[in-house]
Amino acid sequence: MFRRLPRWTVTVPLALTLAAGLSGCGAGGQAAPAASGGGAATTLTVFAAASLTGTFGELGEVFEAAHPGTEVRFNFGSSATLAQQIVQGAPADVFAAASPATMKTVTDVSLAAGPATFARNKLQIAVPADNPAKVDGLADLADPKVKVALCAAQVPCGAAAVKALDAAGLTVTPVTLEQDVKATLTKVSLGEVDAALVYRTDVLASGGKVKGIDFPEADKAINDYPIAALSKAAEPARQFVELVLSQQGKDVLTKAGFEAP
């Protein structure tokens, strides 16, 4: 079912996304009913990795201000899940992924072309603010007494965690595997685990609810973020991609802790 979020944000399961496309709020910048009478609004649907929630929300507002009559809607989630939704026919205009591998799922079937890398992200160890398990490095996560949350290996934050742990020669047995980085971080902020491997941007976005710990192996597991307009999308999709790639887009991303590609 739909979960009501701020007006520029919509998160929907695939079946309802498909239904929405049939009712006129779909891909390609098609006309949809205006929020309040007097004409029609153009809806731009952006599928984006969960770690982009804050930055793309801000850029969505910038885009709407510069393009009166256009409403930007977001579907945030696991890049792997979003890619599969697009392949299965979910209406989307833009896809921003947290790894080239998940973008390739879409480009391999010619649903998008020429993706551009717009940001990079690296992992941190996230611990509760009071760090009850006294975690201070990656090796501590291998201690069976430490409850660890990781992203599932098939999603970008999980694939990065596997690379980092392999680089350190460590075996970690998580108590939970989550489907995106936001869900993984929530386990830490709620005190359900002692530590998690998440992106440093998500630690910053927590507003102090969790503490981030750097570790050297994170440099060997940096994720590149590609973005592309879907092949059948209308001009607003390409304009949104241009905004993300612009200096203004880079400034918003850098402020949130992303690195320039």
SULMO-V582984 format. One record per residue. N is the residue number from 1. RES is the residue in one letter. NEAR is the number of other ideal C-beta (glycine too) atoms within 8 Angstrom. D_FIRST is the distance of its C-alpha to the first C-alpha in whole Angstrom. Layout:
n-><N:N>
res-><RES:RES>
near-><NEAR:NEAR>
d_first-><D_FIRST:D_FIRST>
//
This chain:
n-><1:2:3:4:5:6:7:8:9:10:11:12:13:14:15:16:17:18:19:20:21:22:23:24:25:26:27:28:29:30:31:32:33:34:35:36:37:38:39:40:41:42:43:44:45:46:47:48:49:50:51:52:53:54:55:56:57:58:59:60:61:62:63:64:65:66:67:68:69:70:71:72:73:74:75:76:77:78:79:80:81:82:83:84:85:86:87:88:89:90:91:92:93:94:95:96:97:98:99:100:101:102:103:104:105:106:107:108:109:110:111:112:113:114:115:116:117:118:119:120:121:122:123:124:125:126:127:128:129:130:131:132:133:134:135:136:137:138:139:140:141:142:143:144:145:146:147:148:149:150:151:152:153:154:155:156:157:158:159:160:161:162:163:164:165:166:167:168:169:170:171:172:173:174:175:176:177:178:179:180:181:182:183:184:185:186:187:188:189:190:191:192:193:194:195:196:197:198:199:200:201:202:203:204:205:206:207:208:209:210:211:212:213:214:215:216:217:218:219:220:221:222:223:224:225:226:227:228:229:230:231:232:233:234:235:236:237:238:239:240:241:242:243:244:245:246:247:248:249:250:251:252:253:254:255:256:257:258:259:260:261>
res-><M:F:R:R:L:P:R:W:T:V:T:V:P:L:A:L:T:L:A:A:G:L:S:G:C:G:A:G:G:Q:A:A:P:A:A:S:G:G:G:A:A:T:T:L:T:V:F:A:A:A:S:L:T:G:T:F:G:E:L:G:E:V:F:E:A:A:H:P:G:T:E:V:R:F:N:F:G:S:S:A:T:L:A:Q:Q:I:V:Q:G:A:P:A:D:V:F:A:A:A:S:P:A:T:M:K:T:V:T:D:V:S:L:A:A:G:P:A:T:F:A:R:N:K:L:Q:I:A:V:P:A:D:N:P:A:K:V:D:G:L:A:D:L:A:D:P:K:V:K:V:A:L:C:A:A:Q:V:P:C:G:A:A:A:V:K:A:L:D:A:A:G:L:T:V:T:P:V:T:L:E:Q:D:V:K:A:T:L:T:K:V:S:L:G:E:V:D:A:A:L:V:Y:R:T:D:V:L:A:S:G:G:K:V:K:G:I:D:F:P:E:A:D:K:A:I:N:D:Y:P:I:A:A:L:S:K:A:A:E:P:A:R:Q:F:V:E:L:V:L:S:Q:Q:G:K:D:V:L:T:K:A:G:F:E:A:P>
near-><4:6:5:3:6:5:5:11:12:8:9:9:6:9:6:10:13:11:8:11:12:7:6:8:11:11:12:10:13:11:6:11:6:9:6:4:4:4:6:8:12:13:13:15:14:16:14:14:16:13:12:12:13:8:12:14:12:9:13:13:9:11:14:12:7:6:10:5:7:13:12:12:12:16:16:12:12:11:14:11:11:17:14:9:13:15:10:7:7:12:13:15:16:17:16:14:17:15:14:10:8:15:16:8:13:16:12:6:7:7:9:13:7:5:12:9:10:13:11:12:14:13:14:14:15:16:13:11:8:4:9:6:11:6:13:5:8:11:7:12:14:9:6:5:4:12:9:14:15:14:16:10:9:6:17:15:17:13:12:15:14:9:10:16:13:7:9:10:4:9:5:9:6:8:7:9:9:12:9:14:16:11:10:16:15:8:13:17:10:6:6:8:12:10:16:13:16:15:14:13:12:13:15:9:9:11:4:5:6:13:9:10:11:8:12:5:11:12:7:8:13:11:13:10:17:13:13:15:11:15:8:5:14:8:6:13:15:9:10:16:13:8:13:12:10:8:5:8:12:11:8:12:11:10:6:11:10:12:9:7:8>
d_first-><0:4:6:10:13:16:17:18:15:11:9:7:7:10:9:7:10:13:12:12:15:17:16:18:16:17:20:24:23:23:23:20:21:22:21:24:26:29:28:25:24:23:20:21:18:19:18:19:20:19:22:22:20:23:25:23:22:25:26:23:25:28:27:26:29:31:30:29:27:25:21:20:16:16:14:15:15:18:20:20:17:17:20:19:16:19:21:19:18:15:17:18:22:23:22:23:24:25:28:30:29:25:26:29:26:25:29:30:29:30:26:28:31:34:31:33:33:32:32:33:31:33:32:33:33:31:32:31:34:36:36:37:38:40:39:41:40:39:41:40:36:38:40:38:38:36:32:30:27:26:24:24:27:25:23:26:26:27:29:31:31:33:35:36:37:39:41:42:42:40:38:35:33:30:28:25:23:20:18:19:22:20:18:22:23:21:23:26:26:25:28:26:29:32:31:29:30:27:28:31:29:26:29:30:27:26:29:31:29:30:33:34:37:38:40:42:40:37:39:39:35:34:31:32:29:29:27:28:27:25:28:27:26:28:30:28:26:30:30:28:29:32:31:30:33:35:37:35:32:34:35:31:31:34:34:30:32:32:35:37:37>
//
